[in-house]
Amino acid sequence: MKTTLSIRIGVLHAMSGPMAASEKPLMDALQLAIEEANAAGGVGGRKIQAVMVDCGPDPAYCAQQAEHLITQEQVQALFGCWTSSCRKAVKTVVEKHHHMLFYALRYEGMELSPNILYGGAVPNQLIMPAVHWALVNLGSPGERSQRDIHGGRGKRIYLTGSDSGFSRVVSILIKDLLAAHGATVVGERYISAGLPDMDDVAADIGGQRPDMVLNTISGTDNAVFFRALQKRGITSDRIPVLSFSVTEVGLSAEEMPPMAGHYAARNYFQSIPGPENEAFVKRFRDRFGQNAVVDGPTEASYINLQMWVQAALEADSGDVAQVQRTILRQSLPAPEGLVSVDPATRHVWKIARVGKARDDGQFDIVWDSSRPLEPGPFPSYRSREEWDQLLKSSEVPMSATSP
């Protein structure tokens, strides 16, 4: 006879401090997925119970909490972390204990771990195809050549981002792509978090007059950036901005920044049409309020828990060692579309999308990849050793990454 004791999982997210507003929807999504799984019978008749800890911006503290959850709380999986620095600190813990972390954020790649399931996208599944799209569809036509099928030749690009590992790594990848298509980088600025204004950055963009801006500024700092552009009269019809760290939750957390008409690249938008996503948004709002906003990290957090439940059901056990044997076979119809675990990289296949911002903080989807893209944490045009050496020689600061 099977025991009725619960299966415990650990959740590592900020419940206080500046990141709490961004991370709360991810905890809500985990809670919703747990409640749905328990209503369906749990795992082998055992209910799932979440043990939540307040994992703030200190990576060392997050690692300590992960150690506590594994050794003292006896959890069978960990869900959470926001920044790359947090994930890397917890990575050491889960590898030491042969445990599992489910990570929901899209990030800069350049990592593989046998003890992490990466539920967010890496650059080749989002940033690189979105840049391809932008070179064809944004800015002036440029100087076409027969060889330049992507339309990027002659285009002038401005890069701006936060002074973080995510922006620095992504800028290397973007510049490689721009060089391959004959586009020119006319300006590049990395900005410290929490600046009260970005007037100098906006002035530089106005002076350079690029065909477009590719933006990796983190989170709510985007509100400051777009207000600075508005103050300078830089509108989407003059200089369109394609952002990689803007989400619906981030926009709703601020007084609505003047972003309408500009673009964002994500794997998931709340506005994705279709019954799977519409039903998910309705369930989320029925549980957490009709004004609740859903974004990409929230949806990926929900899918991560569903993936774990599916693997545990297949193993007929929530035991971490048993789930490790089944997790790599998982695939499910998600709100964003079909999501499958890639067994070679432990990342998931994902559809890339570009949305055009509306006045209400939502996005009209103007492009998608039409099919899930294979994850490539280490882009194949360099070897892993070459990537490691390049990042080391570039002294990339592996600090906070944005949603």
C-alpha positions in Angstrom: 0.0 0.0 0.0 1.4 3.4 -1.1 2.0 6.1 1.5 -0.1 9.2 1.4 2.7 11.4 2.5 3.2 14.4 0.3 6.0 14.9 -2.2 7.9 18.1 -1.4 9.4 20.5 -3.9 11.5 23.6 -3.2 10.8 27.0 -4.7 13.6 29.7 -4.8 12.1 33.1 -5.7 12.2 36.6 -4.3 9.2 37.2 -2.1 10.4 40.7 -1.0 12.7 43.4 -2.3 12.9 44.9 -5.8 12.5 41.6 -7.7 9.4 40.4 -5.9 6.9 42.0 -8.3 8.6 40.2 -11.3 9.0 36.9 -9.5 5.6 36.6 -7.8 3.8 35.6 -11.0 6.3 32.7 -11.4 5.4 31.4 -7.9 1.7 31.8 -8.7 2.2 29.8 -11.9 3.9 27.0 -9.9 1.1 27.1 -7.4 -1.5 26.8 -10.1 0.2 23.8 -11.7 0.5 22.1 -8.3 -3.2 22.6 -7.5 -4.1 21.3 -10.9 -1.9 18.2 -10.5 -3.2 17.5 -7.0 -6.8 17.8 -8.2 -6.0 15.1 -10.8 -4.6 12.8 -8.1 -1.0 14.1 -7.5 1.7 11.5 -8.2 0.8 8.0 -7.3 -1.8 9.3 -4.9 0.7 11.6 -3.1 0.0 15.3 -3.1 2.6 17.8 -4.1 3.6 20.4 -1.5 5.7 23.4 -2.2 8.3 24.7 0.3 8.9 28.3 -0.6 11.9 30.4 0.5 12.6 34.0 -0.1 15.6 33.9 -2.5 16.7 37.5 -3.0 19.5 39.0 -5.1 22.3 37.4 -3.1 23.5 34.3 -5.0 25.4 32.9 -2.0 22.2 33.1 0.1 20.2 31.4 -2.7 22.8 28.6 -2.7 22.5 28.3 1.1 18.7 28.0 0.8 19.0 25.4 -1.9 21.3 23.4 0.4 18.7 23.7 3.2 15.8 22.6 1.0 17.7 19.6 -0.2 19.3 18.4 3.0 16.8 19.5 5.7 13.4 19.8 3.9 14.1 16.7 1.8 12.6 18.2 -1.4 12.7 16.2 -4.6 13.2 19.1 -7.0 14.0 22.8 -7.0 12.2 25.4 -9.0 13.3 29.0 -9.3 16.2 31.5 -9.6 15.9 34.6 -11.7 19.4 35.8 -12.3 22.2 33.9 -14.0 24.4 34.5 -10.9 21.7 32.8 -8.7 21.4 29.9 -11.2 25.1 29.4 -11.3 25.3 29.4 -7.5 22.5 26.9 -7.1 24.0 24.8 -10.0 27.0 24.0 -7.8 24.6 22.8 -5.0 22.4 20.6 -7.2 25.4 19.0 -8.9 27.0 18.3 -5.5 23.9 16.5 -4.3 22.9 14.9 -7.7 19.7 16.9 -7.5 17.6 18.9 -10.0 16.8 22.6 -10.6 14.1 23.7 -13.0 15.0 27.1 -14.4 12.4 29.2 -16.3 14.2 32.3 -17.5 15.4 32.8 -21.0 19.2 33.5 -20.6 22.4 34.0 -22.4 23.3 30.3 -22.9 26.9 29.1 -22.6 26.0 26.5 -20.0 25.1 22.9 -19.7 24.4 21.0 -16.5 23.2 17.4 -16.0 21.3 18.6 -13.0 19.3 21.6 -14.5 16.3 21.5 -16.8 16.4 24.8 -18.7 12.8 25.9 -19.5 13.7 29.3 -21.0 15.2 30.0 -24.4 18.8 30.5 -25.4 19.8 33.1 -28.0 19.5 30.9 -31.1 15.9 30.3 -30.2 14.9 33.9 -29.8 17.4 36.7 -30.2 19.2 35.5 -33.3 16.0 34.8 -35.4 14.4 38.0 -34.1 17.5 40.0 -35.3 17.2 38.2 -38.7 13.6 39.4 -38.8 14.5 42.9 -37.9 17.2 43.2 -40.5 14.6 42.4 -43.2 11.6 44.3 -41.8 12.8 47.3 -39.8 14.7 50.4 -40.8 15.6 51.6 -44.3 15.9 49.1 -47.1 19.7 49.3 -47.1 22.0 48.5 -50.0 20.8 45.1 -51.3 23.0 42.7 -53.0 22.2 39.4 -54.6 24.1 37.5 -51.9 22.3 39.4 -49.1 19.1 37.5 -48.9 18.4 38.7 -45.3 18.3 42.4 -46.3 20.8 43.6 -43.6 23.5 45.0 -45.9 24.2 48.7 -45.2 21.9 48.9 -42.2 23.1 50.9 -39.2 22.5 49.4 -35.8 22.7 50.8 -32.2 23.1 48.3 -29.3 22.1 49.2 -25.8 21.8 47.1 -22.7 22.3 46.7 -19.0 25.8 46.2 -17.8 25.3 42.5 -17.2 26.5 39.1 -18.4 23.3 38.6 -20.4 23.8 41.9 -22.4 27.5 41.4 -22.9 27.2 37.8 -24.2 24.2 38.6 -26.4 26.1 41.6 -27.9 28.9 39.3 -29.0 26.3 37.0 -30.7 24.4 39.9 -32.3 27.6 41.6 -33.6 28.7 38.3 -35.2 25.3 38.1 -37.0 25.4 41.8 -38.0 28.9 41.4 -39.5 27.8 38.3 -41.4 25.0 40.4 -43.1 26.9 43.6 -43.7 25.3 45.7 -41.1 27.2 48.2 -39.0 27.2 48.9 -35.3 27.1 52.7 -35.0 26.8 52.9 -31.2 27.0 50.6 -28.1 26.1 51.5 -24.6 25.8 49.4 -21.4 23.9 51.0 -18.5 24.1 50.5 -14.8 20.9 49.3 -13.2 18.6 51.9 -11.5 19.7 55.0 -13.3 17.2 57.9 -12.7 17.4 59.0 -16.4 19.0 57.9 -19.7 19.0 61.2 -21.4 22.6 60.9 -22.6 21.9 57.5 -24.2 18.8 58.9 -25.9 20.8 61.9 -27.1 23.5 59.6 -28.6 20.9 57.5 -30.4 19.3 60.7 -31.8 22.7 61.9 -32.9 23.7 58.6 -34.6 20.3 58.2 -36.2 20.6 54.4 -36.6 18.1 52.3 -38.6 17.1 50.5 -35.4 18.0 49.9 -31.8 18.6 46.4 -30.5 17.9 46.7 -26.7 18.9 44.3 -23.9 18.2 46.7 -21.0 16.8 44.8 -18.0 13.3 44.8 -16.6 11.8 48.0 -15.4 14.8 50.1 -16.4 13.2 50.0 -19.8 10.5 52.4 -18.6 13.3 55.0 -18.0 14.8 54.3 -21.4 11.6 54.7 -23.4 10.7 57.9 -21.6 14.1 59.3 -22.5 13.5 58.4 -26.1 10.1 60.1 -26.1 11.6 63.2 -24.5 14.1 63.3 -27.5 11.3 62.8 -30.0 12.6 59.4 -31.0 9.5 57.5 -32.1 9.0 54.0 -33.5 8.4 55.3 -37.0 11.7 57.2 -37.0 14.0 54.7 -35.1 12.3 51.4 -34.1 13.5 49.6 -31.0 13.5 45.8 -30.7 13.8 44.8 -27.1 14.7 41.4 -25.6 14.0 42.0 -21.9 10.5 43.6 -22.0 7.6 41.6 -20.7 3.9 42.3 -20.0 4.5 41.9 -16.3 7.4 44.4 -16.4 5.3 46.9 -18.3 2.4 46.5 -15.8 4.7 47.1 -12.9 5.4 50.7 -14.0 3.4 53.6 -15.1 3.0 52.6 -18.8 6.1 53.7 -20.6 5.7 55.1 -24.1 6.6 51.9 -25.9 3.6 51.6 -28.3 4.8 50.9 -31.8 8.2 49.5 -30.8 8.9 45.7 -30.7 9.8 42.9 -28.3 11.0 39.4 -28.9 9.7 36.6 -26.7 8.8 33.0 -27.0 5.5 33.7 -25.3 3.0 36.6 -25.3 -0.2 36.7 -23.4 -1.9 37.6 -26.6 -1.1 34.3 -28.4 -4.3 33.2 -30.1 -5.6 29.7 -29.7 -7.5 27.6 -27.2 -4.5 26.3 -25.2 -3.3 29.8 -24.3 -6.7 31.3 -23.9 -7.7 28.6 -21.4 -4.4 29.0 -19.5 -4.8 32.8 -19.2 -8.4 32.2 -18.0 -7.4 29.6 -15.4 -4.6 32.0 -14.2 -7.0 34.9 -13.8 -9.7 32.9 -12.2 -7.2 31.9 -9.6 -5.2 35.1 -9.1 -7.6 37.9 -10.2 -9.0 39.2 -13.4 -6.3 41.9 -13.7 -3.5 39.3 -13.4 -0.9 39.6 -16.2 0.9 36.6 -17.7 4.3 36.8 -19.4 7.0 34.5 -20.7 8.8 33.6 -17.5 5.4 33.0 -15.8 4.3 30.6 -18.6 7.7 28.8 -18.6 7.5 28.4 -14.8 4.1 26.7 -15.2 5.4 24.4 -17.9 8.5 23.4 -15.8 6.2 22.2 -13.1 4.0 20.3 -15.6 7.1 18.7 -17.1 8.2 17.5 -13.6 4.7 16.1 -12.9 4.6 14.3 -16.2 8.1 12.8 -15.6 7.1 11.8 -12.1 3.9 10.1 -13.3 5.9 8.2 -15.9 8.4 7.1 -13.2 5.5 6.4 -10.8 7.7 8.3 -8.3 8.7 11.8 -7.4 12.1 10.6 -6.3 14.8 12.8 -7.9 16.8 9.9 -9.2 13.7 8.4 -10.8 12.6 11.7 -12.4 16.1 12.2 -13.8 15.6 9.0 -15.8 12.3 10.2 -17.4 12.5 14.0 -17.7 14.5 13.9 -20.9 11.6 12.1 -22.7 9.0 14.8 -21.9 6.9 16.8 -24.4 3.6 18.6 -23.9 1.3 21.1 -25.6 2.0 24.3 -23.8 0.2 27.7 -24.1 3.1 28.9 -26.3 2.9 25.8 -28.5 4.5 22.4 -28.4 7.4 22.2 -25.9 9.8 19.3 -25.9 12.9 18.6 -23.8 16.1 18.2 -25.9 17.9 15.2 -24.4 21.3 16.4 -25.6 21.2 19.8 -23.9 18.4 19.6 -21.3 17.0 22.7 -22.8 13.5 22.8 -24.4 12.5 23.4 -28.0 10.7 26.7 -28.3 8.9 28.9 -30.9 10.4 32.4 -31.4 8.1 35.4 -31.7 8.2 39.2 -32.3 5.4 41.4 -31.0 4.5 45.0 -31.6 3.6 46.9 -28.4 0.1 48.3 -28.0 -1.0 51.2 -25.8 -2.5 48.8 -23.2 0.8 47.0 -22.5 0.0 43.9 -24.6 1.5 43.0 -27.9 0.3 42.2 -31.4 2.3 39.3 -32.7 3.8 40.2 -36.1 6.1 37.2 -36.7 6.8 33.8 -35.4 9.2 31.0 -36.4 6.1 28.7 -37.1 7.9 25.7 -35.5 9.8 25.0 -32.3 13.6 25.8 -32.7 16.3 23.4 -31.5 18.3 24.8 -28.5 21.9 25.5 -29.1 23.4 26.8 -25.8 26.8 27.0 -27.5 26.3 28.3 -31.0 27.8 25.9 -33.4 29.9 28.3 -35.5 32.5 28.2 -32.7 33.6 25.2 -30.6 32.7 25.1 -26.9 36.4 25.6 -26.1 36.5 28.7 -28.3 33.4 30.1 -26.7 34.9 29.5 -23.2 38.1 31.2 -24.2 36.3 34.2 -25.9 34.1 34.8 -22.9 37.1 34.6 -20.5 39.2 37.0 -22.6 36.2 39.4 -22.9 35.9 39.4 -19.1 32.1 39.1 -19.4 30.5 40.0 -16.0 28.2 37.0 -15.3 25.9 39.0 -13.0 22.2 39.6 -13.3 20.2 38.5 -16.3 16.8 39.9 -17.1 13.5 38.2 -17.8 
